[in-house]
Structure formats: C-alpha cells, structure tokens
Amino acid sequence: MTLDGSILAFIGIAALLTILPGADMALVAKVTLLDGRRAAFLTSLGICAGLPVHATASALGLSLILATSAEAFTVVKFAGAAYLAYLGIRTIRDSFRPAADAPVAARAGGRAAAFAQGWLSNVLNPKVALFYLTFLPQFISPGDNVLAKSLLLAGIHAVLGLIWLPLYAYAIDRIGVLIRGARRWLERVSGAALIGLGVRLALERR
C-alpha cells in the first residue's frame, strides 16, 4: 500500500495524540519508577499491542456495540476505570514500602506482568475503542480493504507509541536519578494520576 495523503495525515494527527498526557503515560511513569526502563518498555509494548485489537474490533463493527449500547459501554468503562484505579492504589501502596522491598514487590510478576499491565490498560479503555471507531474511517477510502487498512493505521500508531513512550520513560527515569529524594513523591503522583484517570473515566459521560 502506497504512502498516500491519508496515511501522511494520519501520521501527523496520531503523533500529536500520542504525546498528549493520558492513562498510557501515567502507567508508563508508574512502571518506570517502580520497575525501571526495561519493564516500562514491556508495558509500552503491551499498550501498543492493544491497538490492533481495537482496530480489528472497529473494522469488524464490534466497537459499534460500545457506541450504541449504553449498558455495554458502561460495563467496559467501569472495568477500565477499576483497573486504572487498582494500578494507582498499588503504586501508592508500594511507594510506602522500604526501599529494599519495593523492587521485589514490583517485579514479582516479571516481564509478563509488565506487558499485561499495558495490554489490559489499553484494551479495557472504551475511549480508545470509540476513538478508533470514529477516527479510523476518516482515513479509509471506499476501495480499501477495511480490515487491512485499519491494521496498517493501528501499526503506525503503535510504532509512534513505541518511539514516544520509551523516550518518556527515559526522561522519567533520569528525573528519578537526579532527584532521588523525590522518587517516592513521583511514584505517589503517578499513582494518584492513575486513580484520578480511573475516576474520571467512570464518571465521564459519552
């Protein structure tokens, strides 16, 4: 598929949306502070791995259920909000552990847990599903294979995420090194941000 004008436009808009603060960046900050940059990269990989799920659902019309059914939207919305709040509470809890104990607690789940956190955070976010449902069709022409084009656009979005989120994690990690005394405070701020995003997601109307 050629790099046509619609794809170039999508790259520009998706790049801007990728760097906007939100649940993904709060989660990556949390993982970076607790587990380090390697775990944050796996979480970023999990976040980006959730995008093809939304693209496929959008292409197949499954996300239409979320757009038209208040009950389905509410269920997914609260599931995502609860998961974000859980991550935030756990982050704040771990920030009060002794320094020697925190890394053990944070890394108990290993690489799979770091990846799963990102994947679940993305897949359980109904706003991402609705965004893909309403946003991707604007870049799909009548003659395109809808599923193939949707997955291509999701792949581009994922690549942008895998560029930005690790850079963001690196910046957070450097801040943690330079301001060691504030590291616990940063952990609590990122945890509170996750809880706040979860509450906002739960209370927000479509």
C-alpha positions in Angstrom: 0.0 0.0 0.0 1.5 3.3 -1.0 2.1 6.1 1.4 -0.8 8.3 0.3 -2.0 11.6 1.6 -4.5 9.9 4.1 -1.7 8.0 5.7 0.6 11.0 6.0 -2.3 12.9 7.6 -2.9 10.1 10.0 0.7 10.0 11.0 0.7 13.7 11.8 -2.5 13.5 13.9 -1.6 10.3 15.6 1.8 11.7 16.5 0.1 14.6 18.2 -2.4 12.4 20.0 0.4 10.0 21.1 2.3 12.7 23.1 -0.8 14.1 24.9 -0.8 13.1 28.6 -3.2 10.4 29.5 -3.6 6.9 31.0 -0.7 5.4 28.9 1.8 8.0 30.1 0.7 7.8 33.7 1.1 4.0 33.6 4.5 4.1 31.9 5.6 6.6 34.6 4.4 4.3 37.3 6.2 1.3 35.9 9.4 3.2 35.2 9.6 4.5 38.8 8.9 1.1 40.3 10.5 -1.4 37.9 12.8 0.6 35.7 13.0 1.4 32.0 13.1 -2.3 30.7 9.8 -3.0 32.4 8.4 0.3 31.1 9.4 -0.8 27.6 7.5 -4.0 28.0 4.5 -2.1 29.3 4.7 0.2 26.3 4.8 -2.8 24.1 1.7 -4.1 25.8 -0.1 -0.8 25.3 0.8 -0.8 21.7 -0.2 -4.4 21.3 -3.7 -3.5 22.3 -4.1 -1.1 19.4 -4.6 -3.9 16.7 -7.4 -5.3 19.0 -9.3 -2.0 18.8 -8.5 -1.7 15.0 -9.9 -5.2 14.4 -13.0 -4.6 16.5 -13.6 -1.3 14.7 -13.2 -2.9 11.3 -15.5 -5.7 12.1 -18.1 -3.5 13.7 -17.7 -4.8 17.2 -16.9 -1.4 18.6 -20.3 -0.3 17.3 -21.8 -2.0 20.3 -19.9 0.3 22.6 -21.1 3.3 20.6 -24.8 2.3 20.6 -25.3 0.3 23.8 -25.2 2.3 27.0 -25.1 -0.9 29.0 -22.1 -2.3 27.1 -20.3 1.0 27.2 -20.9 1.2 31.0 -19.6 -2.3 31.7 -16.4 -1.7 29.7 -16.0 1.8 31.1 -16.1 0.7 34.7 -13.8 -2.3 34.0 -11.2 0.0 32.6 -11.7 2.6 35.4 -11.4 -0.1 38.1 -8.2 -1.4 36.5 -6.6 2.0 36.4 -7.6 2.8 40.0 -6.2 -0.6 41.1 -2.9 0.2 39.4 -2.8 3.6 41.1 -3.6 2.3 44.5 -0.9 -0.4 44.2 1.6 2.2 43.1 0.9 4.4 46.1 1.0 1.4 48.4 4.3 0.2 47.0 5.8 3.7 47.4 5.5 3.4 51.2 7.5 0.1 51.3 11.1 0.2 52.5 13.5 0.8 49.6 14.8 -2.7 49.7 11.4 -4.3 49.5 9.8 -2.2 46.7 11.7 -3.6 43.7 10.9 -7.2 44.8 7.2 -6.4 45.1 7.2 -4.5 41.9 9.0 -7.2 39.9 7.2 -10.2 41.3 5.2 -10.6 38.2 8.1 -10.4 35.8 8.1 -9.5 32.2 4.7 -11.0 31.5 3.1 -8.8 34.2 4.7 -5.6 32.8 3.4 -6.5 29.3 -0.1 -7.4 30.7 -0.5 -4.2 32.6 -0.1 -2.2 29.4 -2.2 -4.5 27.3 -5.1 -4.6 29.8 -4.9 -0.9 30.4 -5.3 -0.3 26.6 -7.9 -3.0 25.8 -10.1 -2.1 28.7 -10.2 1.5 27.8 -13.5 2.1 25.9 -12.4 5.6 24.9 -9.7 4.0 22.7 -12.4 1.7 21.1 -14.6 4.7 20.4 -11.7 6.7 19.2 -10.8 4.0 16.7 -14.4 3.6 15.6 -14.8 7.3 14.8 -11.3 8.2 13.8 -10.0 5.4 11.5 -12.9 5.6 9.0 -11.8 9.1 8.1 -8.6 7.7 6.6 -10.1 4.7 4.8 -11.2 5.1 1.2 -14.2 3.2 -0.3 -12.0 0.9 -2.3 -9.7 0.0 0.6 -9.7 -3.3 2.4 -11.1 -2.0 5.7 -9.5 -4.6 8.0 -6.1 -4.3 6.3 -6.1 -0.5 6.3 -7.3 -0.4 9.9 -4.5 -2.7 11.0 -2.0 -0.6 9.0 -3.1 2.5 10.7 -3.0 0.8 14.1 0.5 -0.4 13.3 1.6 3.2 12.5 0.0 4.3 15.8 1.8 1.5 17.6 5.2 2.5 16.1 4.7 6.1 17.2 3.8 4.8 20.7 6.9 2.6 20.8 9.0 5.7 19.9 7.4 8.1 22.3 6.7 6.0 25.4 10.3 4.7 25.9 11.6 8.2 25.4 9.2 9.4 28.1 10.2 6.5 30.4 13.9 7.5 29.9 13.0 11.1 30.9 11.1 9.9 34.0 14.0 7.6 34.9 16.5 10.4 34.6 14.4 12.6 36.8 14.2 9.8 39.4 18.0 9.5 39.4 18.7 13.3 39.6 16.1 13.8 42.3 16.3 10.6 44.4 14.7 12.2 47.4 11.6 13.0 45.3 11.3 9.5 43.8 8.7 8.3 46.3 6.8 11.5 45.7 6.9 10.9 42.0 5.6 7.4 42.5 2.7 8.7 44.5 1.9 11.4 42.0 1.8 8.8 39.2 -0.3 6.5 41.3 -2.7 9.4 42.1 -2.8 10.3 38.4 -3.9 6.7 37.5 -6.6 6.8 40.2 -7.8 10.2 39.0 -8.0 9.0 35.4 -9.9 5.9 36.5 -12.4 8.0 38.5 -12.7 10.4 35.6 -13.3 7.6 33.2 -16.0 6.1 35.5 -17.8 9.5 35.9 -17.5 10.7 32.4 -20.5 10.6 30.1 -20.2 9.7 26.4 
